[in-house]
Amino acid sequence: MLSLSASLSLLASVMLLGGCGILFQHHEKRADATLQPTGGNTASGTVTFIERADGVQVSYNLSGMPPNSDHALQIHERGDCIVSGSDGGPVFAPASERTNSGSKVEGDLASIHADANGSATGFIVASDVSLDGVRSVLSRALLLHRDAADTYAITPHGAGPALACGVIRQ
């Protein structure tokens, strides 16, 4: 049988190790963007970015779009939405060698579809971006464009003017 001091020592060790587990637990990397309508538009909503093993899960809940319409959801280089969402700069493309071939760039997340009520809810997995390092989307502008992303343009308005804009923040 263990002595009282040995039992207390064992209990203290178990509690200490249990406390260390809290310190070393995997903490989910997460960021959010609140999209506000640009001048003359009504689109708005929230977008959440959660880093997973297979990429960044981008969950969106948007409203105020034209009914039954398709729109590009894109990350732009600069985190600025001051002038109608147009100050975000070009679409985020850290792998510049890919932009010359006309292939999809990292910041072109997806085209989303608004339902009959002008709302869109869902998620995509963006495997080419992250929440840290050179492919980080933090502090960049997230724009909801008027048109769908059917071409991979690198220009600031490749998918038409912005309906809503927000900055991605932790």
N, CA, C and O atoms as a DFTB+ gen file, in Angstrom:
680 C
 N C O
     1  1       0.828      -1.170       0.000
     2  2       0.000       0.000       0.000
     3  2       0.879       1.243       0.000
     4  3       1.923       1.268       0.652
     5  1       0.458       2.279      -0.734
     6  2       1.232       3.514      -0.817
     7  2       1.078       4.339       0.449
     8  3       0.008       4.400       1.055
     9  1       2.169       4.966       0.825
    10  2       2.095       5.863       1.980
    11  2       1.321       7.111       1.593
    12  3       1.083       7.376       0.414
    13  1       0.940       7.856       2.586
    14  2       0.181       9.086       2.352
    15  2       0.985      10.059       1.498
    16  3       0.430      10.672       0.586
    17  1       2.255      10.213       1.765
    18  2       3.070      11.164       0.985
    19  2       3.254      10.664      -0.447
    20  3       3.240      11.463      -1.383
    21  1       3.425       9.365      -0.627
    22  2       3.552       8.816      -1.979
    23  2       2.248       8.990      -2.746
    24  3       2.263       9.311      -3.934
    25  1       1.117       8.779      -2.071
    26  2      -0.191       8.959      -2.707
    27  2      -0.399      10.406      -3.116
    28  3      -0.874      10.678      -4.219
    29  1      -0.051      11.329      -2.246
    30  2      -0.188      12.752      -2.569
    31  2       0.734      13.150      -3.705
    32  3       0.359      13.937      -4.573
    33  1       1.939      12.607      -3.698
    34  2       2.893      12.887      -4.769
    35  2       2.375      12.365      -6.108
    36  3       2.473      13.047      -7.128
    37  1       1.828      11.158      -6.096
    38  2       1.255      10.575      -7.306
    39  2       0.069      11.403      -7.797
    40  3      -0.053      11.674      -8.992
    41  1      -0.801      11.800      -6.875
    42  2      -1.957      12.624      -7.229
    43  2      -1.515      13.958      -7.811
    44  3      -2.080      14.412      -8.806
    45  1      -0.524      14.587      -7.217
    46  2      -0.009      15.870      -7.715
    47  2       0.570      15.705      -9.121
    48  3       0.361      16.557      -9.985
    49  1       1.293      14.614      -9.346
    50  2       1.873      14.355     -10.671
    51  2       0.796      14.183     -11.729
    52  3       0.907      14.722     -12.830
    53  1      -0.242      13.435     -11.394
    54  2      -1.348      13.214     -12.329
    55  2      -2.034      14.538     -12.650
    56  3      -2.339      14.815     -13.810
    57  1      -2.274      15.351     -11.634
    58  2      -2.925      16.641     -11.846
    59  2      -2.047      17.568     -12.681
    60  3      -2.549      18.281     -13.550
    61  1      -0.744      17.564     -12.425
    62  2       0.177      18.394     -13.185
    63  2       0.194      17.979     -14.651
    64  3       0.118      18.826     -15.541
    65  1       0.294      16.681     -14.901
    66  2       0.297      16.195     -16.279
    67  2      -1.031      16.481     -16.968
    68  3      -1.061      16.797     -18.158
    69  1      -2.107      16.374     -16.240
    70  2      -3.416      16.704     -16.813
    71  2      -3.488      18.169     -17.188
    72  3      -4.061      18.516     -18.220
    73  1      -2.920      19.026     -16.372
    74  2      -2.885      20.460     -16.674
    75  2      -2.032      20.763     -17.884
    76  3      -2.364      21.649     -18.672
    77  1      -0.922      20.029     -18.044
    78  2      -0.069      20.226     -19.214
    79  2      -0.802      19.848     -20.488
    80  3      -0.582      20.444     -21.542
    81  1      -1.671      18.860     -20.387
    82  2      -2.457      18.459     -21.558
    83  2      -3.301      19.602     -22.077
    84  3      -3.487      19.736     -23.287
    85  1      -3.810      20.422     -21.184
    86  2      -4.607      21.575     -21.597
    87  2      -3.725      22.560     -22.350
    88  3      -4.146      23.137     -23.353
    89  1      -2.497      22.750     -21.864
    90  2      -1.595      23.686     -22.520
    91  2      -1.194      23.227     -23.918
    92  3      -1.001      24.048     -24.815
    93  1      -1.069      21.904     -24.101
    94  2      -0.584      21.390     -25.371
    95  2      -1.685      20.849     -26.277
    96  3      -1.393      20.192     -27.276
    97  1      -2.936      21.112     -25.944
    98  2      -4.035      20.676     -26.803
    99  2      -3.963      21.404     -28.135
   100  3      -3.466      22.527     -28.213
   101  1      -4.456      20.766     -29.170
   102  2      -4.533      21.399     -30.485
   103  2      -5.583      22.507     -30.436
   104  3      -6.750      22.265     -30.127
   105  1      -5.150      23.707     -30.741
   106  2      -6.085      24.827     -30.781
   107  2      -6.427      25.102     -32.233
   108  3      -5.541      25.274     -33.070
   109  1      -7.689      25.142     -32.516
   110  2      -8.188      25.344     -33.860
   111  2      -7.846      26.752     -34.350
   112  3      -8.120      27.741     -33.670
   113  1      -7.241      26.828     -35.546
   114  2      -6.973      28.129     -36.160
   115  2      -8.256      28.572     -36.830
   116  3      -8.840      27.844     -37.634
   117  1      -8.689      29.780     -36.487
   118  2      -9.969      30.258     -36.977
   119  2      -9.893      31.754     -37.264
   120  3      -9.193      32.496     -36.576
   121  1     -10.618      32.181     -38.281
   122  2     -10.739      33.593     -38.625
   123  2     -12.150      33.831     -39.146
   124  3     -12.831      32.898     -39.569
   125  1     -12.579      35.084     -39.111
   126  2     -13.926      35.437     -39.558
   127  2     -13.888      36.710     -40.382
   128  3     -12.990      37.539     -40.234
   129  1     -14.871      36.852     -41.246
   130  2     -15.076      38.089     -41.991
   131  2     -16.565      38.417     -41.944
   132  3     -17.410      37.560     -42.202
   133  1     -16.869      39.650     -41.617
   134  2     -18.250      40.130     -41.655
   135  2     -18.377      40.977     -42.908
   136  3     -17.774      42.046     -43.007
   137  1     -19.162      40.497     -43.864
   138  2     -19.329      41.218     -45.117
   139  2     -20.431      42.260     -44.974
   140  3     -21.544      41.962     -44.540
   141  1     -20.092      43.483     -45.349
   142  2     -21.028      44.597     -45.336
   143  2     -21.333      44.977     -46.774
   144  3     -20.469      44.841     -47.641
   145  1     -22.552      45.452     -47.046
   146  2     -22.884      45.822     -48.417
   147  2     -22.044      46.999     -48.908
   148  3     -21.733      47.913     -48.144
   149  1     -21.687      46.967     -50.166
   150  2     -21.023      48.112     -50.795
   151  2     -22.104      49.079     -51.254
   152  3     -23.287      48.742     -51.214
   153  1     -21.722      50.260     -51.684
   154  2     -22.662      51.315     -52.062
   155  2     -23.770      50.849     -52.992
   156  3     -23.501      50.314     -54.068
   157  1     -25.023      51.050     -52.577
   158  2     -26.179      50.714     -53.398
   159  2     -26.560      49.246     -53.404
   160  3     -27.473      48.859     -54.133
   161  1     -25.893      48.418     -52.618
   162  2     -26.175      46.983     -52.580
   163  2     -26.735      46.586     -51.220
   164  3     -26.672      47.356     -50.262
   165  1     -27.286      45.373     -51.146
   166  2     -27.880      44.902     -49.890
   167  2     -27.274      43.602     -49.387
   168  3     -27.677      43.109     -48.333
   169  1     -26.317      43.032     -50.112
   170  2     -25.711      41.756     -49.714
   171  2     -24.875      41.936     -48.448
   172  3     -24.163      42.929     -48.291
   173  1     -24.976      40.959     -47.554
   174  2     -24.184      40.982     -46.323
   175  2     -24.128      39.562     -45.766
   176  3     -24.786      38.658     -46.279
   177  1     -23.343      39.379     -44.720
   178  2     -23.291      38.072     -44.074
   179  2     -21.978      37.821     -43.377
   180  3     -21.153      38.721     -43.212
   181  1     -21.800      36.579     -42.970
   182  2     -20.591      36.181     -42.263
   183  2     -19.926      35.010     -42.977
   184  3     -20.590      34.163     -43.574
   185  1     -18.611      34.988     -42.899
   186  2     -17.815      33.903     -43.470
   187  2     -16.781      33.511     -42.418
   188  3     -16.089      34.366     -41.865
   189  1     -16.683      32.213     -42.149
   190  2     -15.762      31.692     -41.148
   191  2     -14.727      30.811     -41.834
   192  3     -15.058      30.009     -42.707
   193  1     -13.477      30.969     -41.431
   194  2     -12.358      30.205     -41.964
   195  2     -11.800      29.352     -40.833
   196  3     -11.397      29.890     -39.802
   197  1     -11.768      28.026     -41.006
   198  2     -11.207      27.126     -40.001
   199  2     -10.186      26.236     -40.695
   200  3     -10.505      25.538     -41.657
   201  1      -8.944      26.269     -40.189
   202  2      -7.892      25.463     -40.804
   203  2      -8.040      24.005     -40.395
   204  3      -8.125      23.681     -39.211
   205  1      -8.070      23.137     -41.395
   206  2      -8.194      21.685     -41.209
   207  2      -6.999      21.008     -41.888
   208  3      -6.200      21.674     -42.548
   209  1      -6.878      19.720     -41.731
   210  2      -5.772      18.971     -42.332
   211  2      -5.806      19.034     -43.860
   212  3      -4.751      19.035     -44.495
   213  1      -6.995      19.085     -44.460
   214  2      -7.114      19.077     -45.916
   215  2      -7.252      20.469     -46.520
   216  3      -7.485      20.590     -47.722
   217  1      -7.115      21.519     -45.720
   218  2      -7.235      22.883     -46.216
   219  2      -8.039      23.722     -45.250
   220  3      -8.298      23.319     -44.116
   221  1      -8.429      24.890     -45.713
   222  2      -9.215      25.800     -44.886
   223  2     -10.687      25.635     -45.244
   224  3     -11.084      25.819     -46.395
   225  1     -11.487      25.285     -44.243
   226  2     -12.932      25.188     -44.458
   227  2     -13.507      26.596     -44.387
   228  3     -13.348      27.298     -43.389
   229  1     -14.175      26.992     -45.457
   230  2     -14.759      28.322     -45.555
   231  2     -16.276      28.161     -45.504
   232  3     -16.889      27.702     -46.468
   233  1     -16.877      28.539     -44.378
   234  2     -18.332      28.441     -44.200
   235  2     -18.936      29.817     -44.390
   236  3     -18.436      30.801     -43.844
   237  1     -20.010      29.892     -45.164
   238  2     -20.619      31.193     -45.438
   239  2     -22.113      31.164     -45.153
   240  3     -22.780      30.142     -45.308
   241  1     -22.612      32.312     -44.735
   242  2     -24.037      32.534     -44.500
   243  2     -24.317      33.953     -44.985
   244  3     -24.077      34.924     -44.269
   245  1     -24.825      34.059     -46.202
   246  2     -24.979      35.350     -46.871
   247  2     -26.431      35.584     -47.265
   248  3     -27.181      34.638     -47.505
   249  1     -26.817      36.848     -47.330
   250  2     -28.174      37.199     -47.747
   251  2     -28.140      38.542     -48.482
   252  3     -27.107      39.208     -48.543
   253  1     -29.284      38.919     -49.034
   254  2     -29.406      40.201     -49.717
   255  2     -28.924      40.216     -51.153
   256  3     -28.738      41.285     -51.735
   257  1     -28.716      39.032     -51.736
   258  2     -28.300      38.940     -53.132
   259  2     -29.540      38.816     -54.015
   260  3     -30.614      38.479     -53.516
   261  1     -29.415      39.081     -55.316
   262  2     -30.558      38.862     -56.201
   263  2     -30.992      37.394     -56.151
   264  3     -30.137      36.512     -56.072
   265  1     -32.280      37.116     -56.194
   266  2     -32.757      35.724     -56.159
   267  2     -32.208      34.897     -57.318
   268  3     -32.045      35.389     -58.434
   269  1     -31.930      33.640     -57.026
   270  2     -31.472      32.669     -58.031
   271  2     -30.310      33.199     -58.872
   272  3     -30.375      33.212     -60.101
   273  1     -29.260      33.631     -58.201
   274  2     -28.113      34.212     -58.897
   275  2     -26.817      33.566     -58.418
   276  3     -26.759      32.999     -57.327
   277  1     -25.779      33.659     -59.246
   278  2     -24.468      33.109     -58.925
   279  2     -23.464      34.244     -58.742
   280  3     -23.495      35.243     -59.460
   281  1     -22.569      34.067     -57.762
   282  2     -21.624      35.125     -57.412
   283  2     -20.273      34.535     -57.050
   284  3     -20.197      33.439     -56.496
   285  1     -19.197      35.266     -57.364
   286  2     -17.848      34.846     -56.987
   287  2     -17.566      35.292     -55.560
   288  3     -17.902      36.408     -55.164
   289  1     -16.947      34.405     -54.798
   290  2     -16.467      34.710     -53.461
   291  2     -14.947      34.669     -53.570
   292  3     -14.363      33.606     -53.778
   293  1     -14.302      35.841     -53.427
   294  2     -12.871      35.934     -53.673
   295  2     -12.140      36.674     -52.569
   296  3     -12.661      37.618     -51.975
   297  1     -10.920      36.225     -52.308
   298  2     -10.017      36.907     -51.386
   299  2      -9.126      37.808     -52.232
   300  3      -8.547      37.372     -53.227
   301  1      -9.026      39.066     -51.824
   302  2      -8.181      40.018     -52.539
   303  2      -6.960      40.369     -51.692
   304  3      -6.969      40.218     -50.470
   305  1      -5.923      40.835     -52.356
   306  2      -4.617      41.078     -51.737
   307  2      -4.665      41.970     -50.504
   308  3      -4.118      41.604     -49.464
   309  1      -5.302      43.121     -50.596
   310  2      -5.269      44.101     -49.510
   311  2      -6.530      44.016     -48.665
   312  3      -7.614      43.739     -49.179
   313  1      -6.387      44.251     -47.386
   314  2      -7.515      44.228     -46.467
   315  2      -8.182      45.573     -46.364
   316  3      -8.164      46.206     -45.309
   317  1      -8.778      46.019     -47.471
   318  2      -9.374      47.348     -47.508
   319  2     -10.703      47.303     -48.246
   320  3     -10.769      46.852     -49.389
   321  1     -11.752      47.766     -47.597
   322  2     -13.088      47.778     -48.200
   323  2     -13.653      49.197     -48.254
   324  3     -14.869      49.367     -48.339
   325  1     -12.809      50.203     -48.207
   326  2     -13.275      51.578     -48.046
   327  2     -14.116      52.069     -49.217
   328  3     -15.232      52.544     -49.007
   329  1     -13.617      51.967     -50.429
   330  2     -14.325      52.533     -51.578
   331  2     -15.059      51.429     -52.335
   332  3     -14.512      50.850     -53.274
   333  1     -16.266      51.141     -51.940
   334  2     -17.117      50.143     -52.611
   335  2     -16.446      48.796     -52.782
   336  3     -16.744      48.066     -53.728
   337  1     -15.558      48.464     -51.886
   338  2     -14.892      47.173     -51.973
   339  2     -13.845      47.104     -53.058
   340  3     -13.291      46.033     -53.306
   341  1     -13.555      48.218     -53.717
   342  2     -12.639      48.185     -54.849
   343  2     -11.187      48.344     -54.444
   344  3     -10.305      48.189     -55.288
   345  1     -10.904      48.647     -53.187
   346  2      -9.535      48.864     -52.764
   347  2      -8.847      47.575     -52.332
   348  3      -7.725      47.619     -51.827
   349  1      -9.486      46.446     -52.519
   350  2      -8.901      45.173     -52.118
   351  2      -7.757      44.731     -53.000
   352  3      -7.058      43.774     -52.667
   353  1      -7.549      45.407     -54.122
   354  2      -6.475      45.030     -55.033
   355  2      -6.826      43.787     -55.825
   356  3      -7.985      43.373     -55.865
   357  1      -5.814      43.184     -56.464
   358  2      -6.074      41.989     -57.275
   359  2      -6.433      40.781     -56.408
   360  3      -6.245      40.794     -55.191
   361  1      -6.943      39.759     -57.047
   362  2      -7.267      38.510     -56.354
   363  2      -5.978      37.927     -55.777
   364  3      -4.940      37.930     -56.439
   365  1      -6.048      37.428     -54.539
   366  2      -4.903      36.875     -53.823
   367  2      -4.304      35.718     -54.608
   368  3      -4.990      34.740     -54.904
   369  1      -3.013      35.833     -54.947
   370  2      -2.341      34.812     -55.757
   371  2      -0.875      34.706     -55.341
   372  3      -0.003      35.196     -56.058
   373  1      -0.579      34.071     -54.183
   374  2       0.814      33.996     -53.748
   375  2       1.699      33.130     -54.639
   376  3       2.914      33.330     -54.655
   377  1       1.144      32.190     -55.371
   378  2       1.927      31.341     -56.269
   379  2       1.888      31.969     -57.657
   380  3       1.191      31.481     -58.546
   381  1       2.632      33.046     -57.839
   382  2       2.531      33.861     -59.053
   383  2       2.810      33.088     -60.339
   384  3       2.312      33.470     -61.398
   385  1       3.589      32.017     -60.274
   386  2       3.855      31.256     -61.499
   387  2       2.579      30.620     -62.049
   388  3       2.499      30.334     -63.243
   389  1       1.578      30.394     -61.188
   390  2       0.326      29.787     -61.642
   391  2      -0.562      30.801     -62.352
   392  3      -1.396      30.426     -63.176
   393  1      -0.389      32.087     -62.039
   394  2      -1.277      33.096     -62.629
   395  2      -1.024      33.267     -64.115
   396  3      -1.924      33.675     -64.849
   397  1       0.185      32.964     -64.572
   398  2       0.506      33.128     -65.987
   399  2      -0.145      32.061     -66.850
   400  3      -0.387      32.291     -68.035
   401  1      -0.429      30.907     -66.285
   402  2      -0.978      29.814     -67.082
   403  2      -2.491      29.899     -67.243
   404  3      -3.080      29.100     -67.971
   405  1      -3.134      30.871     -66.563
   406  2      -4.581      30.999     -66.661
   407  2      -5.317      30.046     -65.753
   408  3      -6.537      29.910     -65.853
   409  1      -4.588      29.374     -64.856
   410  2      -5.250      28.443     -63.948
   411  2      -5.863      29.193     -62.776
   412  3      -5.615      30.383     -62.585
   413  1      -6.654      28.493     -62.006
   414  2      -7.328      29.077     -60.851
   415  2      -6.291      29.581     -59.857
   416  3      -5.298      28.906     -59.586
   417  1      -6.529      30.776     -59.315
   418  2      -5.628      31.315     -58.295
   419  2      -6.213      31.044     -56.917
   420  3      -7.414      30.813     -56.779
   421  1      -5.364      31.072     -55.904
   422  2      -5.740      30.698     -54.558
   423  2      -6.910      31.513     -54.005
   424  3      -7.786      30.967     -53.335
   425  1      -6.923      32.804     -54.282
   426  2      -7.957      33.674     -53.730
   427  2      -9.327      33.530     -54.355
   428  3     -10.307      34.048     -53.819
   429  1      -9.416      32.837     -55.479
   430  2     -10.715      32.600     -56.120
   431  2     -11.333      31.381     -55.460
   432  3     -11.113      30.253     -55.900
   433  1     -12.112      31.603     -54.398
   434  2     -12.624      30.494     -53.588
   435  2     -13.647      29.645     -54.312
   436  3     -13.495      28.427     -54.405
   437  1     -14.695      30.286     -54.830
   438  2     -15.761      29.524     -55.482
   439  2     -16.823      30.467     -56.000
   440  3     -16.865      31.647     -55.653
   441  1     -17.670      29.920     -56.830
   442  2     -18.911      30.605     -57.165
   443  2     -19.977      30.023     -56.255
   444  3     -20.058      28.808     -56.077
   445  1     -20.782      30.883     -55.689
   446  2     -21.854      30.427     -54.807
   447  2     -23.187      30.792     -55.429
   448  3     -23.276      31.725     -56.227
   449  1     -24.214      30.060     -55.063
   450  2     -25.543      30.259     -55.642
   451  2     -26.504      30.778     -54.576
   452  3     -26.671      30.176     -53.516
   453  1     -27.127      31.906     -54.887
   454  2     -28.162      32.448     -54.004
   455  2     -29.493      31.787     -54.367
   456  3     -29.812      31.628     -55.545
   457  1     -30.258      31.406     -53.359
   458  2     -31.544      30.745     -53.585
   459  2     -32.630      31.758     -53.959
   460  3     -32.334      32.929     -54.199
   461  1     -33.870      31.312     -54.008
   462  2     -34.992      32.167     -54.408
   463  2     -35.199      33.341     -53.451
   464  3     -35.846      34.326     -53.808
   465  1     -34.653      33.239     -52.234
   466  2     -34.755      34.338     -51.270
   467  2     -33.523      35.246     -51.293
   468  3     -33.452      36.203     -50.522
   469  1     -32.565      34.963     -52.155
   470  2     -31.345      35.763     -52.220
   471  2     -30.345      35.408     -51.132
   472  3     -29.485      36.219     -50.789
   473  1     -30.453      34.193     -50.584
   474  2     -29.553      33.748     -49.515
   475  2     -28.697      32.585     -49.984
   476  3     -29.087      31.827     -50.872
   477  1     -27.521      32.453     -49.374
   478  2     -26.628      31.336     -49.671
   479  2     -25.947      30.917     -48.381
   480  3     -25.357      31.738     -47.679
   481  1     -26.035      29.624     -48.078
   482  2     -25.400      29.062     -46.902
   483  2     -24.708      27.777     -47.318
   484  3     -25.277      26.966     -48.049
   485  1     -23.481      27.591     -46.851
   486  2     -22.762      26.374     -47.182
   487  2     -21.307      26.482     -46.796
   488  3     -20.923      27.360     -46.023
   489  1     -20.497      25.591     -47.333
   490  2     -19.058      25.651     -47.084
   491  2     -18.310      25.057     -48.265
   492  3     -18.845      24.268     -49.043
   493  1     -17.056      25.465     -48.370
   494  2     -16.135      24.909     -49.350
   495  2     -14.828      24.624     -48.608
   496  3     -14.625      25.131     -47.504
   497  1     -13.958      23.834     -49.188
   498  2     -12.635      23.613     -48.630
   499  2     -11.630      24.198     -49.613
   500  3     -11.534      23.771     -50.763
   501  1     -10.889      25.182     -49.131
   502  2      -9.867      25.842     -49.946
   503  2      -8.515      25.239     -49.581
   504  3      -7.943      25.566     -48.541
   505  1      -8.015      24.370     -50.428
   506  2      -6.780      23.646     -50.113
   507  2      -5.516      24.454     -50.385
   508  3      -4.432      24.054     -49.959
   509  1      -5.630      25.577     -51.083
   510  2      -4.443      26.352     -51.464
   511  2      -4.156      27.548     -50.569
   512  3      -3.216      28.296     -50.837
   513  1      -4.937      27.748     -49.519
   514  2      -4.717      28.888     -48.624
   515  2      -4.543      28.384     -47.193
   516  3      -4.788      27.213     -46.905
   517  1      -4.120      29.277     -46.303
   518  2      -3.952      28.907     -44.901
   519  2      -4.249      30.120     -44.028
   520  3      -4.602      31.190     -44.523
   521  1      -4.101      29.930     -42.733
   522  2      -4.306      31.033     -41.796
   523  2      -2.984      31.519     -41.216
   524  3      -2.973      32.273     -40.243
   525  1      -1.864      31.089     -41.809
   526  2      -0.555      31.626     -41.458
   527  2       0.405      31.367     -42.617
   528  3       0.094      30.603     -43.531
   529  1       1.560      32.000     -42.576
   530  2       2.564      31.810     -43.624
   531  2       2.264      32.607     -44.885
   532  3       1.433      33.516     -44.874
   533  1       2.948      32.258     -45.974
   534  2       2.830      33.018     -47.221
   535  2       1.462      32.871     -47.882
   536  3       1.075      33.718     -48.686
   537  1       0.746      31.838     -47.565
   538  2      -0.587      31.633     -48.144
   539  2      -1.704      32.077     -47.198
   540  3      -2.865      31.711     -47.375
   541  1      -1.333      32.869     -46.196
   542  2      -2.310      33.316     -45.205
   543  2      -3.321      34.296     -45.800
   544  3      -2.968      35.193     -46.566
   545  1      -4.580      34.099     -45.429
   546  2      -5.653      34.989     -45.880
   547  2      -5.971      36.063     -44.837
   548  3      -6.816      36.926     -45.074
   549  1      -5.297      36.012     -43.685
   550  2      -5.571      36.976     -42.624
   551  2      -5.272      38.400     -43.075
   552  3      -4.292      38.651     -43.777
   553  1      -6.119      39.313     -42.668
   554  2      -6.007      40.748     -42.961
   555  2      -6.176      41.067     -44.443
   556  3      -5.765      42.136     -44.895
   557  1      -6.764      40.170     -45.190
   558  2      -7.057      40.417     -46.610
   559  2      -8.558      40.667     -46.758
   560  3      -9.351      40.301     -45.891
   561  1      -8.929      41.293     -47.866
   562  2     -10.342      41.583     -48.128
   563  2     -11.022      40.363     -48.747
   564  3     -10.463      39.699     -49.619
   565  1     -12.229      40.084     -48.283
   566  2     -13.066      39.041     -48.860
   567  2     -14.212      39.754     -49.565
   568  3     -14.974      40.490     -48.938
   569  1     -14.331      39.532     -50.868
   570  2     -15.358      40.206     -51.651
   571  2     -16.363      39.214     -52.215
   572  3     -16.002      38.137     -52.690
   573  1     -17.610      39.593     -52.153
   574  2     -18.687      38.879     -52.831
   575  2     -18.980      39.695     -54.079
   576  3     -19.450      40.830     -53.991
   577  1     -18.700      39.114     -55.241
   578  2     -18.834      39.838     -56.501
   579  2     -20.208      39.634     -57.137
   580  3     -20.908      38.667     -56.840
   581  1     -20.573      40.552     -58.006
   582  2     -21.846      40.508     -58.713
   583  2     -21.958      39.279     -59.608
   584  3     -23.031      38.685     -59.714
   585  1     -20.857      38.896     -60.252
   586  2     -20.877      37.811     -61.229
   587  2     -20.203      36.561     -60.685
   588  3     -19.457      36.618     -59.707
   589  1     -20.472      35.444     -61.324
   590  2     -19.823      34.178     -60.966
   591  2     -18.377      34.198     -61.434
   592  3     -18.016      34.958     -62.333
   593  1     -17.563      33.368     -60.828
   594  2     -16.143      33.273     -61.185
   595  2     -15.963      32.218     -62.260
   596  3     -15.466      31.128     -61.981
   597  1     -16.360      32.526     -63.478
   598  2     -16.206      31.542     -64.548
   599  2     -14.888      31.702     -65.292
   600  3     -14.493      30.824     -66.059
   601  1     -14.217      32.806     -65.068
   602  2     -12.873      32.980     -65.625
   603  2     -11.943      33.281     -64.465
   604  3     -12.382      33.753     -63.417
   605  1     -10.680      33.013     -64.647
   606  2      -9.723      33.199     -63.562
   607  2      -8.921      34.466     -63.802
   608  3      -7.719      34.422     -64.065
   609  1      -9.600      35.578     -63.709
   610  2      -8.959      36.869     -63.932
   611  2      -8.202      37.319     -62.691
   612  3      -8.614      37.043     -61.565
   613  1      -7.109      38.003     -62.906
   614  2      -6.296      38.495     -61.806
   615  2      -6.587      39.975     -61.571
   616  3      -6.000      40.580     -60.674
   617  1      -7.461      40.554     -62.341
   618  2      -7.779      41.972     -62.186
   619  2      -8.640      42.180     -60.953
   620  3      -9.302      41.246     -60.502
   621  1      -8.647      43.410     -60.388
   622  2      -9.429      43.654     -59.181
   623  2     -10.919      43.362     -59.346
   624  3     -11.583      42.998     -58.375
   625  1     -11.449      43.513     -60.540
   626  2     -12.886      43.323     -60.752
   627  2     -13.146      42.209     -61.755
   628  3     -14.010      42.339     -62.621
   629  1     -12.399      41.114     -61.640
   630  2     -12.519      40.004     -62.579
   631  2     -13.894      39.388     -62.607
   632  3     -14.267      38.787     -63.615
   633  1     -14.671      39.511     -61.538
   634  2     -16.011      38.928     -61.474
   635  2     -17.053      40.017     -61.267
   636  3     -18.072      39.795     -60.613
   637  1     -16.798      41.179     -61.821
   638  2     -17.734      42.287     -61.695
   639  2     -17.549      43.032     -60.383
   640  3     -16.725      42.643     -59.556
   641  1     -18.303      44.090     -60.193
   642  2     -18.164      44.885     -58.975
   643  2     -18.553      44.097     -57.724
   644  3     -19.275      43.102     -57.792
   645  1     -18.061      44.565     -56.601
   646  2     -18.339      43.903     -55.325
   647  2     -19.718      44.276     -54.819
   648  3     -20.104      45.445     -54.834
   649  1     -20.470      43.256     -54.363
   650  2     -21.756      43.487     -53.708
   651  2     -21.563      43.680     -52.206
   652  3     -22.327      44.394     -51.557
   653  1     -20.518      43.026     -51.656
   654  2     -20.228      43.123     -50.227
   655  2     -18.737      42.890     -50.027
   656  3     -18.067      42.267     -50.850
   657  1     -18.239      43.412     -48.906
   658  2     -16.809      43.303     -48.627
   659  2     -16.597      43.219     -47.115
   660  3     -17.336      43.829     -46.342
   661  1     -15.588      42.462     -46.706
   662  2     -15.204      42.379     -45.297
   663  2     -13.739      41.992     -45.205
   664  3     -13.178      41.442     -46.152
   665  1     -13.123      42.274     -44.078
   666  2     -11.724      41.929     -43.861
   667  2     -11.665      40.674     -42.990
   668  3     -12.400      40.547     -42.011
   669  1     -10.784      39.760     -43.362
   670  2     -10.635      38.490     -42.643
   671  2      -9.753      38.735     -41.416
   672  3      -8.606      39.167     -41.532
   673  1     -10.318      38.447     -40.232
   674  2      -9.618      38.705     -38.968
   675  2      -9.730      37.512     -38.027
   676  3     -10.705      36.761     -38.062
   677  1      -8.695      37.352     -37.173
   678  2      -8.733      36.304     -36.152
   679  2      -9.507      36.792     -34.953
   680  3      -9.659      36.058     -33.976
